[in-house]
Amino acid sequence: MFGTSGIRGEFGEDVTAATALAVGRAVASEGNEHVVVGRDPRETGPLLVDALAAGLRECGANVARLGELPSPTIARAVGWYDADMGVAVTASHNPPSDNGLKLWRPDGSSVVGDEQAAIADRIRRGEYAFAAWDETGSRHRFNGARGRHIDAIDEAVEIDPPLRVVVDVGNGTGELTAAALRRLGCAVTTLNGVPDGSFPARESEPTAESCGTLRALVAASDAHLGVAHDGDADRMLAVTESGEFVPGDVLLALFARREATAGDRVAVPIDASMAIRDELAAVGADVTYTRVGDGYVARRAAEPDVPFGGEPSGAWIWPAETLAPDGPLAAAKLAAMVATDGSLDALVDDVHTVPISRRTVETDRKDAIVERIVEAMPDGDDRITTVDGARVDVDEGWFLIRASGTEPLVRITAEARDHDRMETLLATAEKLVTETIDAGSVERQPTS
């Protein structure tokens, strides 16, 4: 039921009103008496919010409805309003036909591990603590979360001198970023700023390809940088003043070396580039690896010697502010870095990159495929790590095969100091996946 980012899938197939109703019942039955609820602009969001709220209330929880907001705003609101849990109805960067539910704790981190397993188990067993007819939960509306999030960013960041920034909202909830940057003195141009759950302007996930209009607009203007969000604005990726898209690994390296000092560790997932470790070594810091998923990065970022955590997908966590991946905060932090340290083109050029490639293979048997590959790995080989799929480290390189936590994909990553070596490792990993699929009589789809 739960992947790396909550429950997510195609509406009407994987995610239905019954799913939302069951999650509401289970969350309330686990003793969560006060729950905040919000959503992204997907067309099926209002329906799922209604079902979720009904399940929460019939098992005695009081529901505070926040409306249409970024997921990081919903995550922060759990603590702001002294709630026990928060739920964002969102499919983040997935296609418009998808939707889902992501659960948040009072510290801003997403629900993972035992707490998540307990909710899933209760749903499987259908064991709910229904309230008496006169003890059902209340329902009310909170309207101040957006303003409070902008206030928090204003207090945490200073941009001196103010910059010119283009914000590609992607028809999602990220307009809050534009408002926060304006509060900080920046001149802001918005792109695709009208919320629309069908995401008509571009794919919700910000990539070099989907952000072509942003790249062209920034390059043709006098903007210092551009930033782009996915549907619920938990992710933030960037474009330099010359219109170059900044790879997520490079952005992670920039944030990491700015936040870490000697003796610190930066929390990164197991699929992050070696470039991050290289950049941190220059300041006497190091990485600490986690499973892929912002909830796992957040748990590690809560440790005292970890000032920052991030994922190459565009999720950035500053634990001193919140344990939620906060796209608007990340946009402001990046603008502050550019204002202080110089052009984003120059900052990117200063990062020593390592050849890395990521591919995907579509299959509806992703978990079974990866499990077979993990089981086939030799025991006792310290080059093999199975904390999240199968990672194989070799001299000056590695490859990783893992099941996507959000989509029907097997994800393959390979990296090496030498480009040809990286290509060899990538081909080896792809062959492992395709041979395993063929052996299991599962139809193989084209890689991308």
Number of C-alpha atoms within 10 A of each C-alpha: 16 17 16 20 22 25 23 25 22 17 17 14 8 14 19 19 17 14 20 25 20 24 25 27 29 27 30 28 23 15 13 18 19 22 29 29 28 25 29 28 25 26 15 22 21 17 13 25 24 14 20 26 27 22 27 33 24 24 26 26 28 22 24 23 21 21 21 23 23 31 32 25 28 31 31 26 31 24 19 13 15 12 19 20 26 31 30 30 32 28 30 30 22 20 19 22 15 22 28 29 28 23 26 31 23 21 21 27 26 29 25 21 10 9 12 16 14 14 22 18 13 18 19 12 8 12 13 19 15 18 17 10 9 7 13 17 21 15 15 10 12 15 11 10 18 19 13 15 22 22 13 14 22 19 10 13 18 19 20 15 13 18 22 21 25 27 26 29 28 34 27 29 26 32 24 21 29 26 16 24 28 18 14 22 16 20 15 19 17 20 20 20 18 16 20 19 21 17 20 13 15 18 20 28 23 26 21 17 12 16 27 16 17 27 25 14 19 25 19 12 14 14 20 24 29 32 32 30 32 30 32 31 31 27 28 28 29 30 27 23 25 21 24 21 22 19 17 21 23 23 24 27 26 20 21 27 22 14 16 21 20 12 11 20 27 29 28 31 21 19 26 24 27 22 20 26 20 19 22 24 15 12 15 14 20 24 22 17 19 21 17 24 24 31 24 22 30 29 18 24 27 21 12 10 15 25 21 28 32 28 25 21 21 28 23 31 27 23 23 12 15 20 30 28 31 27 30 30 29 25 28 24 19 23 29 20 20 23 18 13 11 12 17 24 19 13 16 18 10 12 17 13 18 20 18 23 17 14 16 20 21 18 20 15 16 21 17 15 24 23 15 14 17 19 11 9 14 9 8 7 9 9 11 19 16 16 13 18 22 22 23 19 17 12 9 12 19 25 27 24 28 27 26 20 20 20 19 17 21 25 26 26 23 29 27 25 17 13 14 11 18 23 17 15 23 25 15 13 23 23 12 15 24 18 14 18 22 11 10 13 9 14 12 16 13 8 14 9
